[in-house]
Amino acid sequence: MKRLEKIFDKLSLNNLDALLVFDDHNITYLSGFTGHAATALIFQDAAYLLTDYRYFEQAKSQCDDFQVICRDRVNQSLAVLIYELLFKHAANNLAFEADHISHGVWLDMQQHWPEIECHRASRWVEDLRYVKDAGEIESIRKAASIADQALTNLLDMIKPGVTERELATELEYQMALLGSEAPSFPTIMLAAERSALPHGIPGNKKLAKGDLLLIDFGAVISGYHSDMTRTFLLGKADDKQRDIYQTVFKAQQAAINAFNAEMTGAEIYHHALQVLNKSPYAEYQGEGLGHGVGMDLHEFPFIGLGCDLTVRKHCVITIEPGIYIPGWGGVRIEDDVVLTDNGLEYLTQFPRDLMELH
């Protein structure tokens, strides 16, 4: 209820009568509903969840603070139902999540209430979501722990002759066995020169001695994501591989060591940037340093140039510097961290030192 009350207060503060919420994760955050095909309509003193027969019973069981309405999709459009509720509450001013509905669909809906004054509402719920409560942090911690263990379980399989796709499939299988609801995203598993593709797709390339292997992946618990990257070496690292790995490691540590409450994403990024810019590989560094993580894999706050949103206590963010050299390969190290009352806490625990797999 506290989350919903913050929306009530925001409506009152802005002299608005209602807010339309379209984004699935924002709806989950406010109502508890974990299904799809729903819209939330929130007034200053009431909240409705609009869905259909597929999710009606689920919504009733999950949404204690919302009045759940089952729309007859054959005989009533969503726009007509919204208009009926706006009329019932004598609403004259309506805010809506403009970032989560197409312009064309919105124009079609708005035709049903031309007398209502409509206002774009950007990041109303996202600005609440980016600071996590204890339950949210615990879900991300559990997801990170599953990812840690799944990667540990995969190590014996990483050897010459196995393909990127085989490893990616096995890693996702291991996470599922450990209780992950789904992969956070399609696993990135890239060997040798292909590791220079920051978000490449695993293929049939077979691993060989001397290859770098970049693995970026995550688990999901209670709808909350983890996100971790490790880069391994098959065999003994040569001088360049070791130097680049240590450069990326030092850049991550510089950002983490400087991390404190009330820094902006740009300020945190600056500390990693200093390390990378002083290295021989400055031109190959990736843009940005990280992002918030939660119900969305990438959410506020973001860490990089021009990112002026403050990283407050209980934000969960990734710190993930990288160097990507076309034709040679890439190194990225990524961890999920949260700033608590007792200091910075790593949620991802898998070792960060260069691991040479023999």
Contacts in CASP RR format, 6 or more apart in sequence:
PFRMAT RR
TARGET T0000
AUTHOR 0000-0000-0000
METHOD contacts of the structure
MODEL  1
MKRLEKIFDKLSLNNLDALLVFDDHNITYLSGFTGHAATALIFQDAAYLL
TDYRYFEQAKSQCDDFQVICRDRVNQSLAVLIYELLFKHAANNLAFEADH
ISHGVWLDMQQHWPEIECHRASRWVEDLRYVKDAGEIESIRKAASIADQA
LTNLLDMIKPGVTERELATELEYQMALLGSEAPSFPTIMLAAERSALPHG
IPGNKKLAKGDLLLIDFGAVISGYHSDMTRTFLLGKADDKQRDIYQTVFK
AQQAAINAFNAEMTGAEIYHHALQVLNKSPYAEYQGEGLGHGVGMDLHEF
PFIGLGCDLTVRKHCVITIEPGIYIPGWGGVRIEDDVVLTDNGLEYLTQF
PRDLMELH
1 65 0 8 1.000
3 29 0 8 1.000
3 30 0 8 1.000
3 128 0 8 1.000
4 30 0 8 1.000
4 31 0 8 1.000
4 42 0 8 1.000
4 47 0 8 1.000
4 65 0 8 1.000
6 128 0 8 1.000
7 19 0 8 1.000
7 30 0 8 1.000
7 42 0 8 1.000
7 124 0 8 1.000
7 125 0 8 1.000
8 42 0 8 1.000
8 44 0 8 1.000
8 45 0 8 1.000
10 19 0 8 1.000
10 124 0 8 1.000
11 17 0 8 1.000
11 18 0 8 1.000
11 19 0 8 1.000
11 42 0 8 1.000
11 43 0 8 1.000
11 44 0 8 1.000
11 95 0 8 1.000
12 44 0 8 1.000
14 95 0 8 1.000
14 119 0 8 1.000
15 93 0 8 1.000
16 93 0 8 1.000
16 94 0 8 1.000
16 95 0 8 1.000
16 119 0 8 1.000
17 43 0 8 1.000
17 44 0 8 1.000
17 86 0 8 1.000
17 89 0 8 1.000
17 90 0 8 1.000
17 91 0 8 1.000
17 92 0 8 1.000
17 93 0 8 1.000
17 94 0 8 1.000
18 41 0 8 1.000
18 42 0 8 1.000
18 43 0 8 1.000
18 44 0 8 1.000
18 86 0 8 1.000
18 89 0 8 1.000
18 91 0 8 1.000
18 93 0 8 1.000
18 94 0 8 1.000
18 95 0 8 1.000
19 40 0 8 1.000
19 41 0 8 1.000
19 42 0 8 1.000
19 94 0 8 1.000
19 95 0 8 1.000
19 96 0 8 1.000
19 97 0 8 1.000
19 121 0 8 1.000
19 124 0 8 1.000
20 39 0 8 1.000
20 40 0 8 1.000
20 41 0 8 1.000
20 82 0 8 1.000
20 94 0 8 1.000
20 95 0 8 1.000
20 96 0 8 1.000
20 97 0 8 1.000
21 27 0 8 1.000
21 30 0 8 1.000
21 39 0 8 1.000
21 40 0 8 1.000
21 41 0 8 1.000
21 42 0 8 1.000
21 97 0 8 1.000
21 125 0 8 1.000
22 39 0 8 1.000
22 96 0 8 1.000
22 97 0 8 1.000
22 100 0 8 1.000
22 101 0 8 1.000
23 97 0 8 1.000
23 99 0 8 1.000
23 100 0 8 1.000
23 125 0 8 1.000
24 35 0 8 1.000
24 36 0 8 1.000
24 38 0 8 1.000
25 129 0 8 1.000
25 295 0 8 1.000
25 296 0 8 1.000
26 40 0 8 1.000
26 97 0 8 1.000
26 100 0 8 1.000
26 125 0 8 1.000
26 126 0 8 1.000
26 129 0 8 1.000
27 33 0 8 1.000
27 38 0 8 1.000
27 39 0 8 1.000
27 40 0 8 1.000
27 49 0 8 1.000
28 34 0 8 1.000
28 35 0 8 1.000
28 223 0 8 1.000
28 295 0 8 1.000
29 125 0 8 1.000
29 128 0 8 1.000
29 129 0 8 1.000
29 295 0 8 1.000
30 40 0 8 1.000
30 42 0 8 1.000
30 47 0 8 1.000
30 125 0 8 1.000
31 40 0 8 1.000
31 47 0 8 1.000
31 49 0 8 1.000
31 59 0 8 1.000
31 62 0 8 1.000
31 63 0 8 1.000
31 65 0 8 1.000
31 66 0 8 1.000
32 62 0 8 1.000
32 63 0 8 1.000
33 49 0 8 1.000
33 51 0 8 1.000
33 55 0 8 1.000
33 58 0 8 1.000
33 59 0 8 1.000
33 62 0 8 1.000
33 63 0 8 1.000
33 66 0 8 1.000
34 58 0 8 1.000
34 62 0 8 1.000
34 223 0 8 1.000
35 55 0 8 1.000
35 58 0 8 1.000
35 59 0 8 1.000
36 55 0 8 1.000
37 51 0 8 1.000
37 52 0 8 1.000
37 54 0 8 1.000
37 55 0 8 1.000
38 49 0 8 1.000
38 50 0 8 1.000
38 51 0 8 1.000
38 55 0 8 1.000
38 59 0 8 1.000
39 49 0 8 1.000
39 50 0 8 1.000
39 51 0 8 1.000
39 78 0 8 1.000
39 82 0 8 1.000
40 47 0 8 1.000
40 48 0 8 1.000
40 49 0 8 1.000
40 50 0 8 1.000
40 66 0 8 1.000
41 47 0 8 1.000
41 48 0 8 1.000
41 50 0 8 1.000
41 82 0 8 1.000
41 85 0 8 1.000
41 86 0 8 1.000
42 48 0 8 1.000
43 89 0 8 1.000
43 91 0 8 1.000
46 67 0 8 1.000
46 89 0 8 1.000
47 65 0 8 1.000
47 66 0 8 1.000
47 67 0 8 1.000
48 66 0 8 1.000
48 67 0 8 1.000
48 68 0 8 1.000
48 69 0 8 1.000
48 85 0 8 1.000
49 59 0 8 1.000
49 63 0 8 1.000
49 66 0 8 1.000
49 67 0 8 1.000
49 68 0 8 1.000
49 69 0 8 1.000
50 69 0 8 1.000
50 71 0 8 1.000
50 78 0 8 1.000
50 81 0 8 1.000
50 82 0 8 1.000
51 59 0 8 1.000
51 68 0 8 1.000
51 69 0 8 1.000
51 70 0 8 1.000
51 71 0 8 1.000
52 70 0 8 1.000
52 71 0 8 1.000
52 72 0 8 1.000
52 73 0 8 1.000
53 70 0 8 1.000
53 73 0 8 1.000
56 68 0 8 1.000
56 70 0 8 1.000
59 66 0 8 1.000
59 68 0 8 1.000
60 68 0 8 1.000
69 81 0 8 1.000
71 78 0 8 1.000
71 81 0 8 1.000
77 112 0 8 1.000
78 109 0 8 1.000
79 108 0 8 1.000
79 109 0 8 1.000
79 111 0 8 1.000
79 112 0 8 1.000
79 113 0 8 1.000
80 112 0 8 1.000
82 109 0 8 1.000
82 112 0 8 1.000
82 113 0 8 1.000
83 112 0 8 1.000
83 113 0 8 1.000
86 94 0 8 1.000
86 113 0 8 1.000
86 116 0 8 1.000
91 116 0 8 1.000
92 115 0 8 1.000
92 116 0 8 1.000
92 117 0 8 1.000
93 116 0 8 1.000
93 117 0 8 1.000
93 118 0 8 1.000
93 119 0 8 1.000
94 113 0 8 1.000
94 116 0 8 1.000
94 117 0 8 1.000
94 118 0 8 1.000
94 119 0 8 1.000
95 118 0 8 1.000
95 119 0 8 1.000
95 120 0 8 1.000
95 121 0 8 1.000
95 124 0 8 1.000
96 106 0 8 1.000
96 118 0 8 1.000
96 119 0 8 1.000
96 120 0 8 1.000
96 121 0 8 1.000
97 121 0 8 1.000
97 122 0 8 1.000
97 124 0 8 1.000
97 125 0 8 1.000
98 106 0 8 1.000
98 120 0 8 1.000
98 121 0 8 1.000
98 122 0 8 1.000
99 122 0 8 1.000
99 123 0 8 1.000
110 116 0 8 1.000
110 118 0 8 1.000
123 300 0 8 1.000
126 299 0 8 1.000
126 300 0 8 1.000
127 300 0 8 1.000
129 294 0 8 1.000
129 295 0 8 1.000
129 299 0 8 1.000
129 300 0 8 1.000
130 292 0 8 1.000
130 299 0 8 1.000
130 300 0 8 1.000
130 301 0 8 1.000
130 309 0 8 1.000
130 315 0 8 1.000
131 312 0 8 1.000
131 313 0 8 1.000
131 314 0 8 1.000
131 315 0 8 1.000
132 140 0 8 1.000
132 294 0 8 1.000
132 314 0 8 1.000
132 315 0 8 1.000
132 316 0 8 1.000
132 338 0 8 1.000
133 314 0 8 1.000
136 224 0 8 1.000
136 294 0 8 1.000
136 316 0 8 1.000
137 314 0 8 1.000
137 316 0 8 1.000
137 338 0 8 1.000
137 347 0 8 1.000
139 221 0 8 1.000
139 222 0 8 1.000
139 223 0 8 1.000
139 224 0 8 1.000
140 221 0 8 1.000
140 224 0 8 1.000
140 225 0 8 1.000
140 226 0 8 1.000
140 293 0 8 1.000
140 294 0 8 1.000
140 316 0 8 1.000
140 336 0 8 1.000
140 338 0 8 1.000
140 347 0 8 1.000
141 347 0 8 1.000
142 221 0 8 1.000
142 222 0 8 1.000
143 180 0 8 1.000
143 184 0 8 1.000
143 218 0 8 1.000
143 219 0 8 1.000
143 220 0 8 1.000
143 221 0 8 1.000
143 224 0 8 1.000
143 225 0 8 1.000
143 226 0 8 1.000
144 218 0 8 1.000
144 219 0 8 1.000
144 226 0 8 1.000
144 228 0 8 1.000
144 336 0 8 1.000
144 347 0 8 1.000
144 348 0 8 1.000
144 349 0 8 1.000
145 349 0 8 1.000
146 175 0 8 1.000
146 178 0 8 1.000
146 179 0 8 1.000
146 180 0 8 1.000
146 219 0 8 1.000
146 221 0 8 1.000
146 226 0 8 1.000
147 175 0 8 1.000
147 180 0 8 1.000
147 217 0 8 1.000
147 218 0 8 1.000
147 219 0 8 1.000
147 226 0 8 1.000
147 228 0 8 1.000
147 348 0 8 1.000
147 350 0 8 1.000
148 228 0 8 1.000
148 348 0 8 1.000
148 349 0 8 1.000
148 350 0 8 1.000
149 174 0 8 1.000
149 178 0 8 1.000
150 171 0 8 1.000
150 174 0 8 1.000
150 175 0 8 1.000
150 178 0 8 1.000
150 180 0 8 1.000
150 217 0 8 1.000
150 219 0 8 1.000
151 171 0 8 1.000
151 215 0 8 1.000
151 217 0 8 1.000
151 228 0 8 1.000
151 230 0 8 1.000
151 350 0 8 1.000
152 350 0 8 1.000
153 174 0 8 1.000
154 167 0 8 1.000
154 170 0 8 1.000
154 171 0 8 1.000
154 174 0 8 1.000
155 357 0 8 1.000
157 166 0 8 1.000
157 167 0 8 1.000
157 170 0 8 1.000
158 167 0 8 1.000
158 207 0 8 1.000
158 213 0 8 1.000
158 232 0 8 1.000
158 234 0 8 1.000
158 357 0 8 1.000
159 207 0 8 1.000
159 234 0 8 1.000
159 357 0 8 1.000
160 206 0 8 1.000
160 207 0 8 1.000
160 208 0 8 1.000
160 209 0 8 1.000
160 234 0 8 1.000
161 206 0 8 1.000
161 207 0 8 1.000
161 208 0 8 1.000
162 206 0 8 1.000
162 207 0 8 1.000
163 202 0 8 1.000
163 203 0 8 1.000
163 204 0 8 1.000
163 205 0 8 1.000
163 206 0 8 1.000
163 207 0 8 1.000
164 189 0 8 1.000
164 190 0 8 1.000
164 191 0 8 1.000
164 194 0 8 1.000
164 202 0 8 1.000
164 203 0 8 1.000
164 204 0 8 1.000
164 205 0 8 1.000
164 207 0 8 1.000
165 189 0 8 1.000
165 202 0 8 1.000
165 203 0 8 1.000
165 204 0 8 1.000
167 189 0 8 1.000
167 202 0 8 1.000
167 207 0 8 1.000
167 213 0 8 1.000
167 215 0 8 1.000
168 186 0 8 1.000
168 187 0 8 1.000
168 188 0 8 1.000
168 189 0 8 1.000
168 202 0 8 1.000
168 217 0 8 1.000
171 187 0 8 1.000
171 189 0 8 1.000
171 215 0 8 1.000
171 217 0 8 1.000
172 183 0 8 1.000
172 187 0 8 1.000
172 217 0 8 1.000
175 183 0 8 1.000
175 217 0 8 1.000
175 218 0 8 1.000
175 219 0 8 1.000
178 219 0 8 1.000
179 219 0 8 1.000
179 221 0 8 1.000
180 218 0 8 1.000
180 219 0 8 1.000
180 220 0 8 1.000
180 221 0 8 1.000
181 219 0 8 1.000
181 220 0 8 1.000
181 221 0 8 1.000
181 222 0 8 1.000
181 223 0 8 1.000
182 220 0 8 1.000
183 217 0 8 1.000
183 218 0 8 1.000
183 219 0 8 1.000
183 220 0 8 1.000
184 217 0 8 1.000
184 218 0 8 1.000
184 219 0 8 1.000
184 220 0 8 1.000
184 225 0 8 1.000
184 226 0 8 1.000
184 227 0 8 1.000
184 297 0 8 1.000
185 217 0 8 1.000
185 218 0 8 1.000
185 225 0 8 1.000
185 227 0 8 1.000
185 297 0 8 1.000
186 201 0 8 1.000
187 202 0 8 1.000
187 215 0 8 1.000
187 216 0 8 1.000
187 217 0 8 1.000
187 218 0 8 1.000
188 199 0 8 1.000
188 200 0 8 1.000
188 201 0 8 1.000
188 202 0 8 1.000
188 214 0 8 1.000
188 215 0 8 1.000
188 216 0 8 1.000
188 217 0 8 1.000
188 229 0 8 1.000
189 202 0 8 1.000
189 213 0 8 1.000
189 214 0 8 1.000
189 215 0 8 1.000
189 217 0 8 1.000
190 197 0 8 1.000
190 200 0 8 1.000
190 202 0 8 1.000
190 213 0 8 1.000
190 214 0 8 1.000
191 205 0 8 1.000
191 207 0 8 1.000
191 208 0 8 1.000
191 211 0 8 1.000
191 212 0 8 1.000
191 213 0 8 1.000
191 214 0 8 1.000
192 205 0 8 1.000
192 207 0 8 1.000
192 208 0 8 1.000
192 210 0 8 1.000
192 211 0 8 1.000
192 212 0 8 1.000
192 329 0 8 1.000
193 326 0 8 1.000
193 327 0 8 1.000
193 328 0 8 1.000
193 329 0 8 1.000
194 200 0 8 1.000
194 205 0 8 1.000
194 329 0 8 1.000
195 212 0 8 1.000
195 213 0 8 1.000
195 214 0 8 1.000
195 231 0 8 1.000
195 324 0 8 1.000
195 329 0 8 1.000
195 330 0 8 1.000
195 331 0 8 1.000
196 324 0 8 1.000
196 325 0 8 1.000
196 326 0 8 1.000
196 327 0 8 1.000
196 328 0 8 1.000
196 329 0 8 1.000
196 330 0 8 1.000
197 324 0 8 1.000
198 286 0 8 1.000
198 322 0 8 1.000
198 324 0 8 1.000
198 332 0 8 1.000
199 216 0 8 1.000
207 213 0 8 1.000
207 234 0 8 1.000
208 234 0 8 1.000
209 234 0 8 1.000
209 235 0 8 1.000
210 233 0 8 1.000
210 234 0 8 1.000
210 235 0 8 1.000
210 236 0 8 1.000
210 238 0 8 1.000
211 233 0 8 1.000
211 234 0 8 1.000
212 231 0 8 1.000
212 232 0 8 1.000
212 233 0 8 1.000
212 241 0 8 1.000
212 329 0 8 1.000
212 330 0 8 1.000
212 331 0 8 1.000
213 231 0 8 1.000
213 232 0 8 1.000
213 233 0 8 1.000
213 234 0 8 1.000
213 357 0 8 1.000
214 229 0 8 1.000
214 230 0 8 1.000
214 231 0 8 1.000
214 330 0 8 1.000
214 331 0 8 1.000
214 332 0 8 1.000
215 229 0 8 1.000
215 230 0 8 1.000
215 231 0 8 1.000
215 232 0 8 1.000
216 227 0 8 1.000
216 228 0 8 1.000
216 229 0 8 1.000
216 332 0 8 1.000
216 334 0 8 1.000
217 227 0 8 1.000
217 228 0 8 1.000
217 229 0 8 1.000
218 225 0 8 1.000
218 226 0 8 1.000
218 227 0 8 1.000
218 228 0 8 1.000
219 225 0 8 1.000
219 226 0 8 1.000
220 226 0 8 1.000
223 295 0 8 1.000
224 294 0 8 1.000
224 295 0 8 1.000
225 293 0 8 1.000
225 294 0 8 1.000
225 295 0 8 1.000
225 296 0 8 1.000
225 297 0 8 1.000
226 293 0 8 1.000
226 336 0 8 1.000
226 347 0 8 1.000
226 348 0 8 1.000
227 293 0 8 1.000
227 297 0 8 1.000
227 318 0 8 1.000
227 334 0 8 1.000
227 336 0 8 1.000
228 334 0 8 1.000
228 335 0 8 1.000
228 336 0 8 1.000
228 348 0 8 1.000
228 350 0 8 1.000
229 320 0 8 1.000
229 332 0 8 1.000
229 333 0 8 1.000
229 334 0 8 1.000
230 333 0 8 1.000
230 334 0 8 1.000
230 350 0 8 1.000
230 352 0 8 1.000
230 355 0 8 1.000
231 245 0 8 1.000
231 248 0 8 1.000
231 330 0 8 1.000
231 331 0 8 1.000
231 332 0 8 1.000
231 333 0 8 1.000
232 355 0 8 1.000
232 356 0 8 1.000
232 357 0 8 1.000
233 241 0 8 1.000
233 245 0 8 1.000
233 354 0 8 1.000
233 355 0 8 1.000
233 356 0 8 1.000
233 357 0 8 1.000
234 357 0 8 1.000
235 356 0 8 1.000
235 357 0 8 1.000
235 358 0 8 1.000
236 356 0 8 1.000
237 245 0 8 1.000
237 354 0 8 1.000
237 356 0 8 1.000
241 331 0 8 1.000
242 354 0 8 1.000
244 281 0 8 1.000
244 323 0 8 1.000
244 325 0 8 1.000
244 330 0 8 1.000
244 331 0 8 1.000
245 331 0 8 1.000
245 354 0 8 1.000
246 354 0 8 1.000
247 275 0 8 1.000
247 276 0 8 1.000
247 279 0 8 1.000
247 281 0 8 1.000
247 323 0 8 1.000
248 321 0 8 1.000
248 322 0 8 1.000
248 323 0 8 1.000
248 331 0 8 1.000
248 332 0 8 1.000
248 333 0 8 1.000
249 333 0 8 1.000
249 352 0 8 1.000
249 353 0 8 1.000
249 354 0 8 1.000
250 275 0 8 1.000
251 272 0 8 1.000
251 273 0 8 1.000
251 275 0 8 1.000
251 276 0 8 1.000
251 321 0 8 1.000
251 322 0 8 1.000
252 272 0 8 1.000
252 319 0 8 1.000
252 320 0 8 1.000
252 321 0 8 1.000
252 333 0 8 1.000
252 335 0 8 1.000
252 352 0 8 1.000
254 271 0 8 1.000
254 272 0 8 1.000
254 274 0 8 1.000
254 275 0 8 1.000
255 268 0 8 1.000
255 269 0 8 1.000
255 271 0 8 1.000
255 272 0 8 1.000
255 289 0 8 1.000
255 303 0 8 1.000
255 319 0 8 1.000
255 321 0 8 1.000
256 319 0 8 1.000
256 335 0 8 1.000
256 337 0 8 1.000
256 344 0 8 1.000
257 271 0 8 1.000
258 268 0 8 1.000
258 271 0 8 1.000
259 268 0 8 1.000
259 311 0 8 1.000
259 337 0 8 1.000
259 339 0 8 1.000
259 344 0 8 1.000
260 339 0 8 1.000
261 311 0 8 1.000
261 312 0 8 1.000
261 313 0 8 1.000
261 339 0 8 1.000
262 310 0 8 1.000
262 311 0 8 1.000
262 312 0 8 1.000
263 310 0 8 1.000
263 311 0 8 1.000
264 307 0 8 1.000
264 308 0 8 1.000
264 309 0 8 1.000
264 310 0 8 1.000
264 311 0 8 1.000
265 289 0 8 1.000
265 301 0 8 1.000
265 302 0 8 1.000
265 303 0 8 1.000
265 304 0 8 1.000
265 306 0 8 1.000
265 307 0 8 1.000
265 308 0 8 1.000
265 309 0 8 1.000
265 310 0 8 1.000
265 311 0 8 1.000
266 304 0 8 1.000
266 305 0 8 1.000
266 306 0 8 1.000
266 307 0 8 1.000
266 308 0 8 1.000
268 289 0 8 1.000
268 303 0 8 1.000
268 304 0 8 1.000
268 311 0 8 1.000
268 319 0 8 1.000
269 288 0 8 1.000
269 289 0 8 1.000
269 303 0 8 1.000
269 304 0 8 1.000
269 305 0 8 1.000
269 307 0 8 1.000
272 289 0 8 1.000
272 319 0 8 1.000
272 321 0 8 1.000
273 285 0 8 1.000
273 289 0 8 1.000
275 321 0 8 1.000
276 282 0 8 1.000
276 285 0 8 1.000
276 321 0 8 1.000
276 322 0 8 1.000
276 323 0 8 1.000
277 285 0 8 1.000
279 323 0 8 1.000
281 323 0 8 1.000
281 325 0 8 1.000
284 323 0 8 1.000
284 324 0 8 1.000
284 325 0 8 1.000
285 321 0 8 1.000
285 322 0 8 1.000
285 323 0 8 1.000
285 324 0 8 1.000
286 321 0 8 1.000
286 322 0 8 1.000
286 323 0 8 1.000
286 324 0 8 1.000
287 304 0 8 1.000
287 305 0 8 1.000
288 302 0 8 1.000
288 303 0 8 1.000
288 304 0 8 1.000
288 305 0 8 1.000
289 303 0 8 1.000
289 304 0 8 1.000
289 319 0 8 1.000
289 320 0 8 1.000
289 321 0 8 1.000
290 302 0 8 1.000
290 303 0 8 1.000
290 304 0 8 1.000
290 317 0 8 1.000
290 318 0 8 1.000
290 319 0 8 1.000
290 320 0 8 1.000
290 334 0 8 1.000
291 298 0 8 1.000
291 299 0 8 1.000
291 301 0 8 1.000
291 302 0 8 1.000
291 303 0 8 1.000
291 317 0 8 1.000
291 318 0 8 1.000
292 298 0 8 1.000
292 299 0 8 1.000
292 300 0 8 1.000
292 301 0 8 1.000
292 302 0 8 1.000
292 303 0 8 1.000
292 315 0 8 1.000
292 316 0 8 1.000
292 317 0 8 1.000
292 318 0 8 1.000
293 299 0 8 1.000
293 316 0 8 1.000
293 317 0 8 1.000
293 318 0 8 1.000
293 336 0 8 1.000
294 316 0 8 1.000
300 309 0 8 1.000
301 307 0 8 1.000
301 309 0 8 1.000
301 310 0 8 1.000
301 311 0 8 1.000
301 315 0 8 1.000
301 317 0 8 1.000
302 309 0 8 1.000
303 311 0 8 1.000
303 317 0 8 1.000
303 318 0 8 1.000
303 319 0 8 1.000
311 317 0 8 1.000
311 339 0 8 1.000
312 339 0 8 1.000
313 339 0 8 1.000
313 340 0 8 1.000
313 341 0 8 1.000
314 338 0 8 1.000
314 339 0 8 1.000
314 340 0 8 1.000
315 338 0 8 1.000
315 339 0 8 1.000
316 336 0 8 1.000
316 337 0 8 1.000
316 338 0 8 1.000
316 347 0 8 1.000
317 336 0 8 1.000
317 337 0 8 1.000
317 338 0 8 1.000
318 334 0 8 1.000
318 335 0 8 1.000
318 336 0 8 1.000
318 337 0 8 1.000
319 334 0 8 1.000
319 335 0 8 1.000
319 337 0 8 1.000
320 332 0 8 1.000
320 333 0 8 1.000
320 334 0 8 1.000
320 335 0 8 1.000
321 332 0 8 1.000
321 333 0 8 1.000
322 330 0 8 1.000
322 331 0 8 1.000
322 332 0 8 1.000
322 333 0 8 1.000
323 330 0 8 1.000
323 331 0 8 1.000
323 332 0 8 1.000
324 330 0 8 1.000
324 332 0 8 1.000
333 352 0 8 1.000
334 348 0 8 1.000
335 346 0 8 1.000
335 347 0 8 1.000
335 348 0 8 1.000
335 352 0 8 1.000
336 346 0 8 1.000
336 347 0 8 1.000
336 348 0 8 1.000
337 344 0 8 1.000
337 345 0 8 1.000
337 346 0 8 1.000
337 347 0 8 1.000
338 344 0 8 1.000
338 345 0 8 1.000
338 347 0 8 1.000
339 345 0 8 1.000
END
